[in-house]
Amino acid sequence: MNYKLECSLSPELEKYRDRIEATIKPYIEIQTQNNDDVNWWQSKFGGLPYLPKGFEYPKTPDGKYLFLLAQINFSEVPPLDGFPDRGILQFYIADDDLYGLDLGNSANVDNPALEDRFKIIYFPQPDFTVENMITNYDFLPEPEYFPVHGCCGLQFTKKYAPISTSDRQFTQLLGEIDEFFTTARKIYLEYQEISSFRGHKIGGYPDFTQDHPRCHKADILLFQMDTDRDETVYIMWGDTGIGNFFIDESALRQLDFSEVLYNWDCA
């Protein structure tokens, strides 16, 4: 499908409009919202998860509890090709100073999708009967290092944006524009604006504060959570960093979340 930019461009970028537009992808913008009454199955950042009774709460291999980073109820999300249209997808990470990114584990160096200190859980057909859910989480300790402080509901909007400067294919697809960035910062900032690289999102193109981490076939941005400091919720990845989760396209279409690549970085 051919998407078009709905904005004017500077003369320097206008001559590349066709090439920029050829990279446009749809994505879901996520905005936080104040909601003190987020229920068990609603989409949320932080807080307590939807879990059916009898389901074992996720832990690290050494028995420490993971904590809910985000919960996405896809029945609340606008349709996005290749992504679920229903069910609840949850992202858990460990409460440690690396937010579950186990750089010291040689197994994780070889396989960054090994879910030792983070976990992705998908419930394709959740049961919304409260009596059938776990509602007592008194067993969970207070987190010490967790990047999300508080809990909030979420709003979803389908949008479109071209490739971000952080994506590993940027130079290949738009390399000549990259040359402008080294001499004209205003052109760089203009492109950053139209690429909508930051923020919370599902799908689309990722952002990083350092290098692109992808070292295997997980090339679809499953979920991105940015640093966010407002009255709704406080999210801080290290020093104003960003967290990303990636998945292989074929695995996503099969709703197989067993090998998701997790990364976060900061300045």
KEKE-3310 file (N, C-alpha, C; in steps of 0.2 Angstrom, whole numbers, plus 5000, padded with zeros to 4 digits):
npx = (5004:5003:5008:5005:5014:5006:5010:5020:5036:5054:5064:5076:5072:5061:5064:5066:5054:5046:5054:5055:5041:5039:5044:5035:5025:5011:5007:5003:5000:5002:4995:4996:4984:4974:4967:4960:4953:4957:4953:4956:4958:4960:4970:4986:4999:5011:5006:4994:4992:4981:4977:4972:4965:4975:4985:5002:5012:5024:5041:5059:5073:5079:5069:5064:5051:5044:5039:5024:5026:5019:5002:4993:4977:4971:4958:4955:4963:4966:4964:4979:4989:4995:4996:4989:4970:4963:4963:4975:4990:5005:5019:5033:5046:5062:5065:5078:5094:5097:5085:5080:5088:5099:5115:5126:5124:5130:5122:5112:5119:5122:5109:5098:5085:5081:5071:5074:5075:5065:5048:5036:5019:5004:4987:4975:4961:4955:4946:4934:4928:4927:4928:4935:4948:4965:4966:4972:4987:4996:5007:5017:5033:5038:5043:5060:5069:5061:5056:5044:5033:5019:5002:4993:4979:4977:4977:4973:4979:4978:4992:5003:5020:5036:5052:5062:5077:5085:5083:5090:5090:5090:5100:5103:5091:5088:5100:5107:5100:5104:5117:5114:5111:5123:5128:5117:5108:5095:5088:5089:5082:5069:5066:5066:5055:5044:5045:5041:5048:5049:5041:5027:5023:5015:5021:5027:5042:5057:5065:5081:5093:5106:5115:5107:5100:5097:5101:5097:5084:5073:5063:5052:5044:5037:5033:5035:5041:5043:5053:5044:5037:5025:5009:5002:5009:5025:5039:5054:5068:5083:5094:5084:5080:5075:5063:5062:5054:5055:5050:5050:5043:5035:5033:5025:5013:5009:5006:5015:5025:5036:5050:5054:5064:5071:5076:5084:5090:5100:5105)
npy = (4994:5011:5025:5042:5057:5069:5083:5098:5099:5104:5112:5104:5091:5089:5084:5071:5066:5055:5044:5044:5043:5030:5022:5023:5016:5009:5011:5009:5022:5025:5032:5038:5038:5046:5035:5029:5018:5007:4991:4973:4967:4977:4987:4993:5002:4997:4992:4979:4962:4954:4938:4921:4911:4898:4900:4901:4913:4923:4921:4923:4912:4910:4911:4924:4936:4943:4959:4967:4976:4981:4979:4974:4975:4968:4970:4983:4990:4998:4990:4982:4976:4960:4959:4954:4953:4952:4947:4946:4953:4953:4961:4957:4961:4959:4965:4973:4982:4982:4981:4968:4966:4955:4956:4950:4936:4923:4915:4923:4933:4925:4922:4934:4933:4925:4921:4924:4934:4942:4941:4936:4935:4928:4929:4922:4920:4927:4926:4935:4935:4939:4931:4921:4925:4929:4939:4943:4949:4950:4943:4949:4958:4975:4984:4989:4994:4996:5002:5009:5019:5019:5017:5016:5019:5016:5024:5021:5025:5024:5027:5034:5033:5038:5029:5028:5037:5029:5016:5001:5000:5013:5020:5013:5014:5028:5035:5046:5057:5056:5062:5075:5077:5078:5091:5100:5103:5107:5101:5088:5088:5091:5080:5071:5075:5072:5058:5053:5046:5044:5040:5030:5015:5003:4992:4999:5009:5008:5017:5022:5026:5023:5012:5001:4987:4974:4958:4946:4937:4944:4956:4964:4978:4975:4981:4997:5006:5022:5034:5043:5057:5063:5069:5058:5046:5039:5036:5029:5025:5021:5034:5044:5035:5022:5008:4993:4979:4966:4955:4941:4941:4930:4922:4931:4932:4919:4920:4917:4920:4916:4919:4933:4947:4958:4974:4988:5005:5019:5036)
npz = (5000:4996:5005:5010:5014:5024:5025:5022:5016:5018:5005:5004:5009:5001:4988:4990:4993:4988:4990:5004:5007:5003:5013:5023:5037:5045:5062:5080:5090:5107:5121:5137:5150:5164:5175:5188:5190:5183:5177:5179:5167:5158:5146:5151:5159:5170:5187:5192:5185:5173:5177:5176:5188:5195:5187:5185:5193:5184:5186:5188:5184:5196:5205:5208:5208:5193:5187:5181:5167:5156:5149:5136:5129:5116:5110:5113:5104:5089:5072:5066:5054:5054:5068:5084:5085:5096:5113:5127:5129:5138:5146:5156:5167:5176:5192:5194:5193:5180:5174:5170:5159:5155:5154:5158:5157:5148:5140:5136:5129:5117:5114:5113:5115:5125:5137:5152:5162:5159:5153:5141:5140:5133:5132:5123:5123:5135:5151:5157:5169:5185:5196:5192:5191:5197:5211:5222:5226:5237:5239:5231:5232:5236:5222:5218:5208:5197:5181:5179:5188:5197:5190:5175:5163:5146:5129:5112:5095:5078:5067:5055:5049:5042:5040:5054:5060:5068:5064:5057:5043:5038:5033:5021:5014:5014:5012:5006:5012:5025:5023:5023:5036:5043:5041:5042:5055:5056:5046:5050:5062:5057:5050:5060:5067:5057:5057:5069:5079:5093:5109:5115:5108:5096:5084:5068:5067:5077:5090:5097:5110:5108:5099:5086:5092:5086:5082:5077:5068:5073:5068:5069:5077:5091:5103:5110:5124:5130:5140:5151:5159:5167:5174:5174:5174:5179:5170:5169:5160:5165:5162:5155:5145:5133:5130:5121:5112:5101:5087:5077:5061:5056:5067:5075:5067:5069:5082:5092:5105:5111:5108:5110:5107:5119:5123:5131:5131:5136:5137)
capx = (5000:5006:5005:5008:5015:5001:5013:5025:5043:5059:5066:5081:5069:5055:5066:5066:5048:5044:5058:5053:5035:5040:5046:5029:5022:5006:5008:4998:5002:5000:4995:4994:4978:4973:4962:4961:4949:4959:4951:4961:4959:4961:4977:4989:5006:5012:5000:4994:4990:4976:4979:4967:4966:4978:4991:5008:5015:5030:5047:5066:5075:5081:5063:5062:5045:5044:5034:5021:5028:5013:4997:4989:4971:4970:4951:4955:4968:4964:4967:4985:4990:5000:4995:4982:4964:4960:4968:4979:4998:5008:5026:5035:5053:5064:5066:5085:5097:5097:5078:5079:5092:5104:5120:5131:5123:5133:5117:5108:5123:5121:5102:5095:5077:5080:5067:5076:5074:5059:5043:5030:5013:4998:4981:4971:4954:4954:4940:4933:4924:4932:4928:4940:4955:4969:4965:4976:4994:4999:5014:5023:5036:5038:5049:5065:5072:5057:5056:5037:5030:5012:4998:4988:4976:4980:4973:4977:4977:4982:4995:5008:5026:5042:5057:5066:5084:5088:5082:5096:5089:5089:5106:5102:5085:5088:5107:5108:5097:5109:5122:5112:5110:5129:5129:5111:5104:5088:5085:5089:5076:5063:5065:5064:5048:5039:5046:5037:5052:5049:5034:5025:5020:5015:5023:5031:5049:5059:5070:5086:5097:5112:5115:5102:5102:5094:5106:5095:5079:5067:5063:5046:5044:5031:5031:5040:5039:5048:5053:5038:5037:5020:5005:4998:5013:5032:5042:5061:5073:5090:5094:5079:5081:5069:5063:5059:5053:5055:5048:5050:5036:5031:5031:5020:5007:5007:5005:5020:5029:5041:5056:5054:5070:5070:5082:5083:5096:5099:5111)
capy = (5000:5017:5030:5049:5062:5074:5089:5101:5098:5109:5110:5099:5085:5088:5080:5064:5064:5048:5039:5044:5040:5023:5018:5024:5011:5011:5009:5012:5027:5024:5038:5036:5042:5045:5031:5026:5012:5002:4984:4968:4965:4983:4989:4997:5002:4995:4989:4971:4959:4949:4931:4917:4907:4892:4901:4902:4920:4923:4922:4922:4905:4909:4911:4930:4938:4948:4964:4969:4982:4983:4974:4977:4971:4970:4971:4990:4992:4998:4984:4983:4970:4955:4959:4951:4958:4951:4943:4951:4952:4956:4961:4957:4962:4958:4971:4974:4988:4982:4980:4962:4965:4951:4956:4946:4929:4921:4912:4929:4936:4921:4922:4939:4932:4920:4925:4922:4939:4945:4936:4939:4931:4930:4925:4923:4920:4929:4925:4941:4933:4941:4926:4916:4928:4930:4946:4944:4949:4952:4940:4953:4963:4982:4984:4994:4997:4996:5009:5012:5021:5020:5013:5021:5016:5018:5025:5019:5028:5022:5033:5032:5037:5035:5025:5032:5037:5024:5009:4999:5001:5020:5022:5009:5017:5035:5037:5053:5062:5056:5066:5082:5078:5080:5098:5104:5100:5109:5096:5082:5089:5091:5073:5067:5077:5068:5051:5051:5041:5043:5039:5023:5012:4996:4992:5005:5009:5009:5022:5020:5032:5022:5008:4996:4980:4968:4954:4940:4938:4948:4963:4968:4981:4973:4986:5002:5011:5028:5038:5048:5060:5068:5068:5052:5040:5041:5030:5032:5020:5024:5041:5046:5030:5019:5001:4990:4972:4964:4948:4938:4942:4924:4921:4936:4930:4913:4922:4914:4925:4913:4921:4940:4951:4964:4979:4995:5009:5026:5041)
capz = (5000:4996:5010:5008:5020:5024:5027:5018:5017:5016:4999:5005:5009:4996:4982:4992:4996:4985:4994:5011:5008:5002:5019:5028:5040:5050:5069:5085:5095:5114:5125:5144:5153:5171:5176:5194:5191:5178:5179:5179:5160:5153:5144:5157:5161:5178:5191:5193:5179:5172:5177:5178:5194:5194:5182:5189:5192:5181:5190:5186:5185:5203:5209:5210:5205:5188:5188:5175:5163:5151:5147:5130:5128:5109:5109:5113:5099:5082:5069:5063:5050:5057:5075:5086:5085:5102:5118:5131:5129:5144:5146:5163:5168:5183:5196:5195:5190:5172:5171:5167:5153:5158:5150:5161:5156:5141:5136:5133:5124:5111:5112:5117:5115:5130:5142:5159:5167:5156:5151:5137:5141:5129:5133:5117:5125:5142:5154:5161:5175:5191:5201:5189:5191:5203:5213:5228:5225:5243:5239:5228:5236:5233:5217:5220:5202:5192:5178:5179:5195:5196:5185:5171:5158:5139:5123:5106:5089:5072:5064:5050:5049:5038:5044:5059:5059:5072:5061:5054:5036:5036:5028:5015:5010:5013:5014:5004:5017:5030:5022:5025:5044:5046:5040:5043:5060:5056:5042:5054:5067:5053:5048:5067:5068:5053:5058:5075:5082:5100:5111:5116:5101:5094:5077:5066:5067:5083:5092:5102:5112:5106:5093:5085:5095:5083:5080:5074:5064:5076:5065:5069:5083:5095:5108:5113:5130:5131:5146:5151:5165:5167:5180:5173:5176:5179:5168:5168:5158:5166:5161:5150:5139:5130:5130:5115:5111:5094:5086:5070:5058:5055:5074:5077:5064:5073:5089:5096:5109:5115:5107:5109:5109:5123:5124:5132:5132:5138:5135)
cpx = (5004:5003:5009:5009:5010:5004:5018:5032:5048:5061:5072:5077:5063:5057:5067:5059:5046:5048:5056:5046:5035:5041:5040:5026:5016:5009:5003:5002:4999:5000:4992:4988:4977:4967:4963:4958:4951:4957:4957:4963:4961:4969:4979:4996:5007:5006:5000:4990:4984:4979:4974:4969:4970:4984:4997:5011:5022:5036:5053:5068:5077:5075:5061:5056:5047:5038:5031:5023:5022:5009:4993:4983:4969:4963:4950:4959:4965:4967:4974:4988:4996:4999:4989:4976:4960:4965:4972:4986:5001:5016:5029:5043:5055:5065:5074:5088:5098:5090:5077:5084:5099:5110:5126:5130:5125:5127:5113:5112:5122:5114:5098:5088:5076:5077:5068:5074:5068:5054:5038:5025:5007:4992:4976:4964:4953:4947:4939:4929:4929:4933:4933:4947:4958:4968:4968:4983:4998:5006:5019:5026:5036:5044:5054:5068:5068:5056:5049:5035:5023:5008:4994:4985:4979:4975:4977:4974:4981:4985:5000:5014:5031:5047:5061:5074:5088:5087:5088:5096:5089:5094:5105:5096:5085:5095:5109:5105:5101:5114:5120:5112:5117:5131:5123:5107:5097:5084:5084:5083:5069:5061:5063:5057:5043:5040:5043:5041:5051:5042:5033:5021:5019:5016:5026:5038:5051:5064:5075:5090:5104:5112:5109:5104:5101:5100:5104:5088:5073:5067:5057:5046:5037:5028:5036:5037:5045:5048:5047:5037:5031:5015:5002:5002:5020:5035:5049:5066:5080:5090:5090:5080:5074:5069:5060:5059:5052:5053:5049:5043:5032:5029:5025:5013:5005:5005:5009:5025:5034:5049:5056:5061:5068:5077:5079:5090:5095:5106:5117)
cpy = (5006:5023:5037:5053:5068:5081:5091:5099:5103:5107:5104:5092:5083:5084:5073:5062:5057:5043:5038:5041:5032:5019:5019:5017:5013:5008:5012:5016:5025:5030:5036:5041:5041:5041:5027:5020:5007:4995:4979:4967:4971:4984:4994:4997:5001:4992:4982:4968:4956:4942:4927:4913:4900:4894:4903:4909:4919:4925:4921:4915:4904:4911:4918:4933:4943:4953:4966:4976:4985:4978:4978:4972:4973:4971:4979:4993:4992:4992:4986:4976:4966:4955:4956:4956:4956:4948:4949:4949:4956:4955:4962:4958:4961:4965:4971:4980:4988:4981:4974:4961:4961:4951:4952:4938:4928:4918:4918:4933:4932:4921:4927:4938:4927:4924:4922:4928:4944:4940:4940:4933:4933:4926:4926:4924:4921:4928:4931:4941:4934:4935:4920:4919:4928:4938:4948:4944:4951:4949:4944:4958:4970:4982:4990:4997:4998:5002:5012:5013:5023:5015:5017:5017:5019:5020:5024:5023:5026:5028:5030:5036:5034:5032:5030:5032:5032:5017:5008:5000:5008:5022:5019:5012:5024:5038:5044:5058:5062:5061:5074:5083:5080:5087:5102:5101:5102:5103:5089:5082:5089:5084:5069:5069:5072:5061:5048:5045:5039:5041:5031:5021:5005:4996:4998:5004:5011:5016:5019:5026:5030:5018:5003:4990:4974:4964:4947:4942:4942:4955:4967:4971:4979:4978:4991:5006:5016:5030:5043:5050:5065:5066:5062:5046:5043:5035:5033:5025:5023:5031:5043:5041:5027:5011:4998:4982:4971:4957:4947:4939:4935:4921:4925:4934:4923:4914:4918:4919:4922:4915:4929:4943:4957:4968:4985:4999:5016:5030:5039)
cpz = (5000:5000:5008:5014:5019:5027:5022:5020:5015:5009:4999:5005:5004:4990:4984:4995:4994:4989:5001:5012:5007:5008:5024:5030:5044:5057:5074:5090:5102:5118:5132:5146:5160:5171:5183:5195:5185:5181:5178:5172:5155:5152:5150:5156:5168:5181:5191:5187:5179:5172:5179:5184:5192:5189:5187:5188:5189:5186:5186:5187:5193:5208:5211:5205:5199:5190:5181:5172:5159:5150:5142:5129:5120:5106:5109:5108:5092:5078:5066:5060:5053:5065:5077:5086:5091:5107:5122:5131:5134:5144:5154:5162:5175:5186:5198:5192:5183:5169:5168:5161:5155:5154:5152:5160:5148:5137:5133:5128:5117:5109:5116:5118:5121:5136:5149:5164:5164:5154:5147:5138:5137:5131:5127:5118:5132:5144:5158:5167:5181:5195:5198:5188:5197:5205:5219:5226:5231:5243:5235:5232:5233:5228:5219:5214:5197:5188:5178:5187:5194:5191:5181:5166:5151:5134:5117:5100:5084:5069:5059:5050:5045:5043:5049:5058:5063:5069:5057:5046:5034:5031:5021:5011:5009:5015:5012:5009:5023:5030:5024:5033:5047:5046:5042:5048:5059:5051:5046:5059:5063:5052:5055:5068:5064:5054:5064:5078:5089:5102:5112:5110:5101:5087:5075:5066:5074:5084:5097:5104:5110:5099:5092:5087:5091:5080:5077:5070:5067:5073:5065:5076:5086:5099:5110:5119:5131:5138:5146:5158:5165:5173:5180:5176:5175:5176:5166:5166:5159:5166:5154:5143:5136:5129:5124:5115:5104:5093:5079:5067:5058:5062:5076:5073:5066:5080:5094:5099:5113:5114:5105:5111:5113:5123:5127:5133:5134:5136:5139)
residu = (MET:ASN:TYR:LYS:LEU:GLU:CYS:SER:LEU:SER:PRO:GLU:LEU:GLU:LYS:TYR:ARG:ASP:ARG:ILE:GLU:ALA:THR:ILE:LYS:PRO:TYR:ILE:GLU:ILE:GLN:THR:GLN:ASN:ASN:ASP:ASP:VAL:ASN:TRP:TRP:GLN:SER:LYS:PHE:GLY:GLY:LEU:PRO:TYR:LEU:PRO:LYS:GLY:PHE:GLU:TYR:PRO:LYS:THR:PRO:ASP:GLY:LYS:TYR:LEU:PHE:LEU:LEU:ALA:GLN:ILE:ASN:PHE:SER:GLU:VAL:PRO:PRO:LEU:ASP:GLY:PHE:PRO:ASP:ARG:GLY:ILE:LEU:GLN:PHE:TYR:ILE:ALA:ASP:ASP:ASP:LEU:TYR:GLY:LEU:ASP:LEU:GLY:ASN:SER:ALA:ASN:VAL:ASP:ASN:PRO:ALA:LEU:GLU:ASP:ARG:PHE:LYS:ILE:ILE:TYR:PHE:PRO:GLN:PRO:ASP:PHE:THR:VAL:GLU:ASN:MET:ILE:THR:ASN:TYR:ASP:PHE:LEU:PRO:GLU:PRO:GLU:TYR:PHE:PRO:VAL:HIS:GLY:CYS:CYS:GLY:LEU:GLN:PHE:THR:LYS:LYS:TYR:ALA:PRO:ILE:SER:THR:SER:ASP:ARG:GLN:PHE:THR:GLN:LEU:LEU:GLY:GLU:ILE:ASP:GLU:PHE:PHE:THR:THR:ALA:ARG:LYS:ILE:TYR:LEU:GLU:TYR:GLN:GLU:ILE:SER:SER:PHE:ARG:GLY:HIS:LYS:ILE:GLY:GLY:TYR:PRO:ASP:PHE:THR:GLN:ASP:HIS:PRO:ARG:CYS:HIS:LYS:ALA:ASP:ILE:LEU:LEU:PHE:GLN:MET:ASP:THR:ASP:ARG:ASP:GLU:THR:VAL:TYR:ILE:MET:TRP:GLY:ASP:THR:GLY:ILE:GLY:ASN:PHE:PHE:ILE:ASP:GLU:SER:ALA:LEU:ARG:GLN:LEU:ASP:PHE:SER:GLU:VAL:LEU:TYR:ASN:TRP:ASP:CYS:ALA)
# end
